Amino acid sequence: MDDTTRTELEAAAFRALRDHLMNTRPDVQNIDLMNMAGFCRNCLSRWYQEAANARGIEMSKDEAREIFYGMPYGDWVAQHQTPADEAKKAAFTKAFAENVGTKE
């Protein structure tokens, strides 16, 4: 397989994942994704930002989140995020430290 085709397939898989998380399963909370899988929608938007920045494209965290979420992040939170209990918050702190470290 040539590099262009591989890149196109990887991009299609990313778009399918984003669509699944945003449209098919918006009910799945970011905290649950992080606790179970070690990444969430915010991680995906950060990886998008980091890829842009690595290519010399200036992009802030908020800009990347708006591109990924298709709306300002605060709007997504207001529409889809539910409160997390203390056990989920504690698990998130551990998962975040293990998978993200000190990055936001």
Buried (B, 14 or more C-beta within 10 A) or exposed (E): EEEEEEEEEEEEEEEEEBEEBBEEEBEBBBBBBBBEEEBBBBBBBBBBBEEBEEEEEEBEBEBBBBEBBEEEBEEBEEEBBEEBEEEBEEBBEEBBEEBBEEEE
